[in-house]
Amino acid sequence: MKLKKVAGALLLVPVFLLAACTSTPSLPISANWYSSVNNYGGLTGTSEQLSYAVTFTPGGSNGNVRAELDAGTYTVSLLAANISYAEGNPVGYYLESKFTIGGRYFFNDESCGDFTDSITSKVWFLGVSDGLRPIRSEKEVTSNLPRTTAQKKEDVTMQYHYKYVAEYDAELKTSTVTLTYPEKVGTEGYEPSVTTLDIGGGGSFFDNEQILFVLRGIDPATAFSFRTVNPSKIAVATLASSEVPTSEKFTCTFKLNGEEATRQIDSYHMNIGYSGANPGSAQELVYAKCVNPDSNTYRNVLLHMESSMIYDLGTYRFDLKEAVFNNK
């Protein structure tokens, strides 16, 4: 299988950067997605739904190619669930996210035709007492990537459709990653692959699909790092804040349990990225801050994020538009 075929597609949304592996310390995790952080009464009944508006700012041309994307959507759903993949079916979390955006590429200002990109991801993991240990994740991607070296408009757009599954053993020492191309199985360069990775060692480890959620549970007052699997290289990676996150008042307008308002929220502004050679662009994130652990109104929710499109053809902006918290 030719891994280079998937590397660019994974850059469509945050936390898909290139990486190297280093040792990292373990991170303490707090259940900041509850109103009462220390007295939420267990996972049963937990649910929340988040909706984000996605906008795109073009970054100019790369060669003869430029991008123009329409408004998109990004939704995240969290549920308490019996984890059938783990021993004894313990109660844990099921997190599902869906990202969709349409647009078009231009070759010398001539449209190459409309397309729609989408990513659906699912991840199962245990609770805080188990360090949010991942059990399994699934991701399906439909991606239309640009070929900036194309010499004619018919050669600009490259479409990929693939599925990515990661499974973890009970000791969190091994990850088995399966990658398939549904419509192209049997075609040269698109053979299914199964890769077993050694993920043991010191420090915290999280699945790639749970990272944006995990960041709600850490203490961002200091710099942090942890390990994950980089899907574009299928290799263990270290993700870190590029500097100590900063506190700020962040102004945003969204519905909270049905009530829409413009709010000024105490928040943390951070930039994250992978270390090592070819680290890719840093990710800009703004999370609500826990001011009162007994009345954590905004549940450390992700308020805003920005990420660069491949080849610096533009910037994606994600802004929270609705949050429904059914958990205590």
C-alpha positions as CSV (number, residue, x, y, z in Angstrom):
1,M,0.0,0.0,0.0
2,K,1.2,3.5,-0.9
3,L,0.9,5.5,2.3
4,K,1.6,8.7,0.4
5,K,-1.9,8.4,-1.0
6,V,-3.5,9.2,2.3
7,A,-1.1,11.7,3.9
8,G,-2.7,14.8,2.4
9,A,-6.3,13.7,3.0
10,L,-5.7,13.5,6.7
11,L,-4.8,17.1,6.9
12,L,-8.4,18.1,6.3
13,V,-9.2,18.6,10.0
14,P,-7.2,19.3,13.1
15,V,-4.6,17.0,14.7
16,F,-3.5,15.2,11.5
17,L,0.1,16.5,11.4
18,L,3.4,14.8,10.7
19,A,5.3,13.5,13.7
20,A,8.3,11.9,15.4
21,C,8.2,9.8,18.6
22,T,9.7,10.9,21.9
23,S,9.1,10.0,25.6
24,T,6.4,12.0,27.4
25,P,5.2,12.2,31.0
26,S,1.7,11.0,32.1
27,L,-1.0,13.7,32.2
28,P,-3.5,14.1,35.0
29,I,-7.1,14.1,33.6
30,S,-10.1,15.9,35.1
31,A,-13.7,15.3,34.0
32,N,-14.2,18.9,32.9
33,W,-17.1,18.0,30.5
34,Y,-19.4,17.9,33.6
35,S,-20.9,20.8,35.4
36,S,-19.7,19.4,38.7
37,V,-16.2,18.3,37.9
38,N,-15.6,16.2,41.0
39,N,-19.2,15.1,41.8
40,Y,-20.8,14.1,38.5
41,G,-22.1,10.7,39.9
42,G,-20.7,8.4,37.3
43,L,-20.8,8.1,33.5
44,T,-24.3,6.6,33.1
45,G,-26.6,9.1,31.3
46,T,-23.8,11.3,30.0
47,S,-24.5,12.9,26.6
48,E,-23.7,16.1,24.8
49,Q,-24.0,17.4,21.2
50,L,-21.9,20.1,19.7
51,S,-22.3,21.9,16.4
52,Y,-19.7,24.1,14.6
53,A,-19.9,26.4,11.6
54,V,-17.0,25.9,9.3
55,T,-15.7,28.7,7.1
56,F,-12.7,28.8,4.7
57,T,-10.4,31.7,3.9
58,P,-8.5,31.2,0.6
59,G,-4.7,31.5,1.0
60,G,-3.9,32.3,-2.6
61,S,-2.5,30.1,-5.4
62,N,0.1,27.3,-5.3
63,G,1.4,27.0,-8.8
64,N,-1.7,27.4,-11.1
65,V,-4.1,26.0,-8.5
66,R,-6.2,27.8,-5.9
67,A,-9.1,26.6,-3.7
68,E,-12.6,28.0,-3.0
69,L,-14.6,26.2,-0.3
70,D,-18.2,26.8,0.8
71,A,-19.6,26.9,4.3
72,G,-19.2,23.5,6.1
73,T,-20.4,21.7,9.2
74,Y,-18.7,19.9,12.0
75,T,-20.7,18.0,14.7
76,V,-19.6,16.1,17.7
77,S,-21.7,13.7,19.8
78,L,-20.7,12.2,23.2
79,L,-22.5,9.3,24.9
80,A,-21.9,7.0,27.8
81,A,-21.7,3.5,26.5
82,N,-21.0,-0.1,27.5
83,I,-17.6,-0.8,26.0
84,S,-18.1,-4.2,24.4
85,Y,-14.5,-4.2,23.2
86,A,-13.1,-4.1,26.7
87,E,-13.1,-6.8,29.4
88,G,-16.3,-7.0,31.4
89,N,-18.2,-4.5,29.3
90,P,-17.4,-1.4,31.5
91,V,-19.1,1.9,31.1
92,G,-17.1,4.3,29.0
93,Y,-17.6,6.9,26.3
94,Y,-18.5,6.8,22.7
95,L,-17.5,9.9,20.7
96,E,-18.6,10.5,17.1
97,S,-17.7,13.4,14.9
98,K,-18.8,14.3,11.4
99,F,-17.1,16.9,9.1
100,T,-18.5,18.0,5.7
101,I,-17.5,20.8,3.4
102,G,-17.9,21.4,-0.3
103,G,-16.0,23.5,-2.8
104,R,-13.9,23.5,-5.9
105,Y,-10.4,24.0,-7.2
106,F,-9.4,26.5,-9.9
107,F,-6.7,26.0,-12.5
108,N,-5.7,29.4,-13.9
109,D,-9.1,30.7,-12.6
110,E,-11.0,28.0,-14.5
111,S,-13.2,25.8,-12.3
112,C,-12.2,22.2,-12.1
113,G,-15.7,21.2,-10.9
114,D,-17.5,21.0,-7.5
115,F,-16.7,18.3,-4.9
116,T,-17.7,17.4,-1.3
117,D,-15.2,16.2,1.4
118,S,-16.4,14.3,4.4
119,I,-14.8,12.7,7.5
120,T,-16.8,10.5,10.0
121,S,-15.0,9.2,13.0
122,K,-16.0,7.0,15.9
123,V,-14.0,6.2,19.0
124,W,-14.7,4.2,22.2
125,F,-12.7,4.8,25.3
126,L,-12.8,4.3,29.1
127,G,-13.4,7.0,31.8
128,V,-11.2,9.3,33.8
129,S,-10.3,6.6,36.4
130,D,-8.8,4.6,33.5
131,G,-7.0,7.6,32.0
132,L,-9.5,7.8,29.1
133,R,-7.8,4.6,27.7
134,P,-8.8,4.1,24.1
135,I,-10.3,0.8,23.0
136,R,-11.1,1.2,19.3
137,S,-11.6,3.9,16.7
138,E,-13.0,4.0,13.2
139,K,-12.8,6.7,10.5
140,E,-14.1,7.0,7.0
141,V,-12.8,9.7,4.7
142,T,-13.9,11.0,1.3
143,S,-11.3,13.5,0.2
144,N,-10.6,15.6,-2.9
145,L,-7.0,16.7,-2.9
146,P,-5.4,19.1,-5.3
147,R,-2.4,18.3,-7.5
148,T,-0.6,21.6,-7.6
149,T,1.8,20.4,-10.3
150,A,-1.0,19.7,-12.7
151,Q,-0.6,21.1,-16.2
152,K,-4.3,21.1,-17.0
153,K,-7.5,21.4,-15.1
154,E,-8.6,17.8,-15.7
155,D,-5.6,16.6,-13.6
156,V,-6.0,18.9,-10.6
157,T,-8.6,17.0,-8.4
158,M,-7.6,13.6,-6.9
159,Q,-10.4,11.8,-5.0
160,Y,-9.8,9.2,-2.3
161,H,-12.2,7.2,-0.2
162,Y,-10.7,5.0,2.6
163,K,-11.5,3.5,6.0
164,Y,-9.1,3.5,8.9
165,V,-9.6,1.3,12.0
166,A,-7.4,1.2,15.1
167,E,-7.8,-1.4,17.9
168,Y,-5.9,-1.5,21.2
169,D,-5.1,-4.4,23.5
170,A,-6.1,-4.4,27.2
171,E,-2.6,-3.3,28.5
172,L,-2.4,-0.5,25.9
173,K,0.9,-1.9,24.6
174,T,-0.2,-2.7,21.0
175,S,-2.3,-1.0,18.4
176,T,-3.5,-2.8,15.3
177,V,-4.3,-0.5,12.4
178,T,-6.3,-1.6,9.3
179,L,-6.5,0.6,6.3
180,T,-8.8,-0.2,3.3
181,Y,-9.9,1.5,0.1
182,P,-13.5,0.2,-0.4
183,E,-14.0,0.8,-4.1
184,K,-10.4,0.1,-5.1
185,V,-9.5,-3.1,-3.3
186,G,-7.5,-5.2,-5.6
187,T,-6.2,-2.2,-7.6
188,E,-2.4,-1.7,-7.5
189,G,-1.4,0.8,-4.8
190,Y,-4.7,0.3,-2.9
191,E,-4.2,-3.0,-1.2
192,P,-5.7,-3.4,2.3
193,S,-3.0,-3.3,5.0
194,V,-2.8,-4.4,8.6
195,T,-0.1,-2.8,10.8
196,T,0.7,-3.7,14.4
197,L,2.4,-0.9,16.4
198,D,4.2,-1.0,19.7
199,I,2.6,1.8,21.7
200,G,4.0,0.8,25.2
201,G,6.3,3.0,27.2
202,G,6.0,6.0,29.5
203,G,3.6,8.8,29.3
204,S,-0.1,9.2,28.3
205,F,-1.4,7.7,25.1
206,F,-4.6,8.6,23.3
207,D,-6.3,7.7,20.0
208,N,-6.1,10.3,17.3
209,E,-9.9,10.6,17.2
210,Q,-10.3,11.5,20.9
211,I,-7.6,14.2,21.0
212,L,-9.8,17.2,20.8
213,F,-12.0,15.8,23.6
214,V,-9.0,14.8,25.7
215,L,-7.7,18.4,25.7
216,R,-10.8,19.4,27.7
217,G,-9.6,17.3,30.5
218,I,-6.0,18.4,30.9
219,D,-4.6,21.4,32.9
220,P,-3.6,23.8,30.1
221,A,-2.0,26.2,32.5
222,T,1.4,24.5,31.7
223,A,2.8,23.1,28.5
224,F,1.8,19.5,27.8
225,S,2.6,16.5,25.6
226,F,1.3,13.0,25.0
227,R,1.6,10.2,22.5
228,T,-0.7,9.0,19.8
229,V,-0.7,7.2,16.4
230,N,-0.1,9.5,13.4
231,P,-2.7,8.2,10.8
232,S,-0.8,9.6,7.8
233,K,2.3,7.6,8.6
234,I,0.8,4.9,10.8
235,A,3.5,5.5,13.3
236,V,3.6,6.5,17.0
237,A,3.8,10.3,17.4
238,T,4.2,12.9,20.2
239,L,1.8,15.8,20.2
240,A,2.6,18.9,22.3
241,S,1.6,22.4,23.0
242,S,4.1,24.7,21.2
243,E,4.2,27.0,24.3
244,V,2.3,27.6,27.5
245,P,-1.4,28.2,26.7
246,T,-2.5,31.8,27.4
247,S,-5.7,32.9,29.3
248,E,-8.0,35.3,27.6
249,K,-11.6,36.4,27.3
250,F,-13.1,34.9,24.1
251,T,-16.2,36.5,22.6
252,C,-18.5,34.1,20.8
253,T,-22.2,33.7,19.9
254,F,-23.8,30.2,20.2
255,K,-26.9,28.4,21.6
256,L,-26.3,26.8,25.0
257,N,-29.1,24.3,25.8
258,G,-31.4,26.2,23.5
259,E,-30.5,29.8,24.7
260,E,-28.6,31.8,22.1
261,A,-26.4,34.7,23.4
262,T,-23.2,36.5,22.8
263,R,-20.9,35.5,25.6
264,Q,-17.4,36.5,26.8
265,I,-15.9,33.3,28.2
266,D,-12.8,32.8,30.2
267,S,-10.7,30.6,28.0
268,Y,-7.3,29.1,27.1
269,H,-5.8,29.8,23.8
270,M,-3.2,27.2,22.7
271,N,-1.3,26.0,19.7
272,I,-0.5,22.3,19.3
273,G,1.6,20.4,16.9
274,Y,3.8,17.3,16.4
275,S,7.5,17.4,17.2
276,G,10.4,16.2,15.0
277,A,11.1,16.5,11.3
278,N,8.3,17.7,9.0
279,P,6.0,18.6,11.8
280,G,3.4,20.3,9.7
281,S,1.4,23.4,10.7
282,A,0.5,24.1,14.3
283,Q,-3.2,23.9,15.2
284,E,-4.8,26.9,16.9
285,L,-7.4,26.0,19.6
286,V,-9.5,28.0,22.1
287,Y,-11.1,26.1,25.0
288,A,-13.5,27.4,27.7
289,K,-11.8,27.5,31.1
290,C,-13.0,25.9,34.2
291,V,-13.5,28.8,36.6
292,N,-15.6,27.0,39.2
293,P,-15.4,23.2,39.3
294,D,-18.7,23.0,41.2
295,S,-20.5,25.0,38.5
296,N,-18.6,24.6,35.3
297,T,-21.1,26.2,32.9
298,Y,-19.2,25.8,29.7
299,R,-17.7,22.3,30.4
300,N,-14.3,23.3,29.0
301,V,-15.8,23.0,25.5
302,L,-13.8,23.7,22.4
303,L,-15.0,27.2,21.3
304,H,-12.9,27.8,18.2
305,M,-10.1,26.3,16.1
306,E,-8.2,27.0,13.0
307,S,-6.2,24.7,10.7
308,S,-4.3,25.1,7.4
309,M,-5.4,23.4,4.2
310,I,-2.8,21.3,2.5
311,Y,-0.2,23.3,0.4
312,D,-1.3,26.4,2.3
313,L,-4.2,26.9,0.0
314,G,-6.2,28.4,2.8
315,T,-7.4,28.2,6.4
316,Y,-10.3,26.4,7.9
317,R,-12.1,28.1,10.8
318,F,-14.4,26.2,13.2
319,D,-16.7,28.2,15.5
320,L,-19.1,26.7,18.1
321,K,-22.7,27.4,17.2
322,E,-24.7,25.1,19.5
323,A,-24.0,23.1,22.6
324,V,-26.5,20.7,24.3
325,F,-25.2,19.3,27.6
326,N,-27.5,16.6,29.1
327,N,-24.9,15.4,31.7
328,K,-24.8,16.8,35.2
